[in-house]
Amino acid sequence: PIIFLHGLLGNKKNNKTAAKRLSNLLNTTLIIPDLRNHGDSFHLRPHTNESMSNDITHLIQHLSTVDPKSFPKDSRFIVMGHSMGGKVAMIHALRYPDIVAGVISIDNIPYTSPSSSLKEFELFHLYLNHLIKHLTPSNAAARYTKISQIDELLAEVERRPLVRKFIVSNLYKDKVTHEIKSKIPLALINESIENLISFQLESTSIDSLPKYEHPALIIRATQSTFIGSDVDYPAIDKHYGDYQVIDMDCGHWIVSEKQKEFVELVSKWI
């Protein structure tokens, strides 16, 4: 089975189509959860790479309890993730090598994100601060009843319609008040971004964990700054003994921008 994790401000719907195609090609089960504080999942502090790795452990335990035929207790998984989900996947592989048979990180790396990516994370802060400003009752100058109104406000800080569509997918219309509200804890995610950029654990030093010797794949988007042009191979070598870095000619949103090529690459690698 494959566990496929979404990125920051994403949800399981982002990966649904690609997961279905991979499932058909590989004749295997794909699990596409909402990570904590995202989509329909629970809201809980802290929002860290380690806490999300813990949630994956609980998910696997739950699967083996409710469906032991499909997921016996000795099941091994491939864990794959995009962006934030990629770092979570790589950390989970290091922590649980007996359970993770292979790991795939889509446009993220197992070390602190490079300075070239900081502008992208500043944009996430900008989006979140903008939503907090307009959707927090004590801050908002007005009440909004249409998601299109929030889209117009976001256009002040983000010109790309596809990016705005991605951001407003985290909003919903309250059935009672008819006001637009956030599905996700905006302030909590906003204050957690610096931790997500890092590659560390709270409970122990990540350098104390043994090297992961099962196959690992890092997919780099060449038009994205999240990994950048200079891959720190020694930093990867420190944690992973059997890995590949494969480039795709696209931006950060690999799964949607180059879905056919992405599915082909992953299915061949697996």
C-alpha positions in Angstrom: 0.0 0.0 0.0 1.0 3.6 -0.6 0.2 6.5 1.8 0.1 9.8 -0.2 0.4 13.0 1.8 -0.6 16.5 0.6 1.3 19.8 1.1 0.8 23.0 3.1 -2.7 24.4 2.8 -3.6 21.3 0.7 -5.9 18.4 1.4 -6.6 14.8 0.2 -8.6 16.0 -2.8 -5.4 17.5 -4.4 -4.0 13.9 -4.8 -7.3 12.0 -5.5 -7.0 11.8 -9.4 -3.3 10.9 -9.4 -3.8 8.4 -6.6 -6.6 6.7 -8.6 -4.3 6.4 -11.6 -1.5 5.0 -9.6 -3.8 2.5 -7.9 -5.0 1.2 -11.2 -1.5 1.0 -12.7 0.1 -0.7 -9.8 -2.9 -2.7 -8.6 -2.4 -1.5 -5.1 -4.2 0.5 -2.4 -3.5 4.2 -2.0 -4.4 5.9 1.2 -4.8 9.7 0.9 -5.4 11.2 4.3 -5.9 14.8 5.4 -3.0 15.7 7.6 -3.7 17.4 11.0 -5.1 21.0 10.7 -5.9 20.5 7.0 -9.0 19.5 5.1 -11.5 17.6 7.2 -8.9 16.5 9.8 -8.7 17.5 13.5 -7.2 20.7 14.7 -4.5 20.2 17.2 -1.2 21.7 18.4 1.6 21.3 17.6 1.7 21.5 13.8 5.2 19.9 13.3 6.7 17.4 11.0 7.1 15.0 13.9 3.5 15.4 15.1 2.3 14.6 11.6 4.6 11.5 11.5 3.0 10.4 14.8 -0.4 10.8 13.1 0.7 8.5 10.3 1.6 5.8 12.9 -1.9 6.2 14.4 -3.4 5.9 10.9 -1.5 2.7 10.2 -2.6 1.2 13.5 -6.2 2.2 12.8 -6.1 0.5 9.3 -4.7 -2.7 10.8 -7.5 -2.7 13.4 -10.5 -1.9 11.1 -9.3 -3.9 8.1 -6.8 -6.5 9.2 -7.1 -8.6 6.0 -6.0 -5.7 3.8 -3.6 -4.2 6.4 -2.1 -7.0 8.6 0.0 -5.8 11.5 3.2 -6.6 9.7 2.2 -4.5 6.6 4.9 -2.3 5.1 4.0 0.9 3.2 5.5 3.2 0.7 5.1 6.8 2.0 4.9 9.6 -0.5 4.3 13.3 0.0 4.3 16.6 -1.8 6.1 19.6 -0.3 5.2 19.6 3.5 4.0 16.0 3.1 7.4 15.1 1.5 9.3 16.2 4.6 6.8 14.3 6.8 7.3 11.2 4.6 11.1 11.4 4.8 11.0 11.8 8.6 8.6 8.9 9.0 10.9 6.7 7.0 13.9 7.5 9.2 11.8 6.9 12.4 10.1 3.7 11.2 12.3 1.9 8.6 10.7 -1.5 9.4 7.3 -0.2 8.3 8.3 2.2 5.5 9.5 0.0 2.5 10.2 3.1 0.3 9.8 6.8 0.5 9.0 9.5 -2.2 9.4 13.2 -1.6 7.9 15.5 -4.2 9.8 18.8 -4.4 11.2 18.7 -0.9 14.5 17.7 0.7 15.7 16.1 3.9 17.4 19.1 5.3 16.4 22.7 6.1 14.8 24.3 3.0 17.3 26.4 1.1 17.3 30.3 1.1 16.0 30.2 -2.5 12.7 28.9 -1.1 12.2 31.5 1.6 10.3 33.8 -0.7 7.8 31.0 -1.3 7.3 30.6 2.5 7.0 34.3 2.9 4.1 34.1 0.3 2.4 31.5 2.5 2.7 33.9 5.5 1.2 36.6 3.3 -1.8 34.5 2.2 -2.5 33.4 5.7 -2.2 36.9 7.2 -4.5 38.1 4.5 -7.1 35.5 5.4 -6.7 36.0 9.1 -7.2 39.8 8.6 -10.4 39.3 6.6 -12.0 36.3 8.3 -11.3 36.9 12.0 -14.5 38.5 13.4 -12.5 40.9 15.6 -10.3 42.0 12.7 -12.6 42.0 9.8 -14.0 45.3 8.5 -16.9 43.4 6.9 -18.6 40.0 6.8 -18.2 38.1 3.6 -20.8 35.7 2.2 -19.2 34.7 -1.0 -15.9 32.9 -1.6 -15.5 35.0 -4.7 -15.2 38.1 -2.4 -12.3 36.5 -0.6 -10.8 35.6 -4.0 -10.9 39.3 -5.0 -9.2 40.2 -1.7 -6.5 37.6 -2.3 -5.9 39.0 -5.8 -4.3 42.0 -4.0 -1.4 39.7 -3.0 -1.6 36.8 -5.5 -2.2 37.4 -9.2 -2.3 33.7 -10.2 -5.9 32.4 -10.3 -4.9 28.8 -9.9 -3.0 29.6 -6.7 -6.0 31.6 -5.4 -8.3 28.7 -6.2 -6.0 26.4 -4.2 -6.0 28.8 -1.2 -9.8 29.4 -1.1 -10.4 25.6 -1.2 -9.8 25.9 2.5 -12.9 28.1 3.0 -16.6 27.2 3.3 -19.9 29.0 3.8 -21.5 28.6 7.2 -25.0 27.2 6.7 -26.4 29.2 9.6 -24.7 32.6 9.4 -24.0 32.4 5.7 -20.6 33.8 6.4 -17.4 32.6 4.8 -15.2 30.8 7.3 -12.0 28.8 7.3 -11.9 25.0 7.6 -8.4 25.2 8.9 -6.7 26.9 11.9 -5.1 29.8 10.0 -3.1 31.3 12.9 -1.7 28.0 14.1 -0.5 27.0 10.6 1.0 30.5 10.2 3.1 30.2 13.3 4.2 26.7 12.4 5.8 27.4 9.0 9.4 27.9 10.4 9.2 24.4 11.9 8.0 22.9 8.7 11.0 24.4 6.8 13.4 22.6 9.1 14.3 18.9 9.1 14.3 18.1 12.8 12.5 16.3 15.6 11.3 17.7 19.0 11.8 14.4 20.9 15.4 13.6 19.8 18.1 14.7 17.5 17.4 13.5 13.9 21.1 12.8 13.5 20.8 10.1 16.2 18.5 8.0 13.9 20.1 5.3 11.8 20.5 5.9 8.1 17.5 4.8 6.0 18.7 2.0 3.7 15.5 1.3 1.7 14.9 3.0 -1.6 14.1 6.7 -1.6 13.1 9.0 -4.4 13.3 12.8 -4.5 11.5 14.4 -7.4 12.8 17.9 -8.0 10.7 20.5 -10.0 13.3 22.4 -12.0 11.1 25.5 -12.3 10.6 25.6 -8.5 12.8 27.2 -5.8 11.7 24.7 -3.1 14.7 22.5 -3.7 16.6 24.9 -5.9 19.4 24.3 -8.4 22.0 23.3 -5.8 21.1 20.0 -4.2 23.0 19.3 -0.9 23.9 15.7 -1.7 26.1 15.3 1.5 23.0 16.3 3.6 20.9 13.6 1.9 23.8 11.0 2.1 23.8 11.5 5.9 20.3 10.1 6.2 19.6 8.0 3.1 21.8 5.2 1.7 19.8 4.3 -1.5 18.3 7.3 -3.1 17.7 9.0 -6.4 17.1 12.6 -7.3 15.0 12.9 -10.5 14.2 16.2 -12.2 10.8 17.2 -13.7 10.6 20.3 -15.9 7.7 22.0 -14.1 6.8 24.2 -11.2 6.2 23.2 -7.6 2.7 21.8 -8.2 4.1 18.7 -9.9 1.1 16.4 -9.2 -1.3 18.7 -11.1 1.0 20.4 -13.6 2.6 17.1 -14.9 0.3 14.5 -13.7 0.7 12.0 -16.5 4.5 12.2 -16.3 4.4 12.1 -12.5 2.3 8.9 -12.5 4.6 7.3 -15.0 7.7 8.2 -13.1 6.4 6.9 -9.8 4.9 3.7 -11.2 8.2 2.9 -12.9 10.2 3.6 -9.8 8.0 1.4 -7.6 
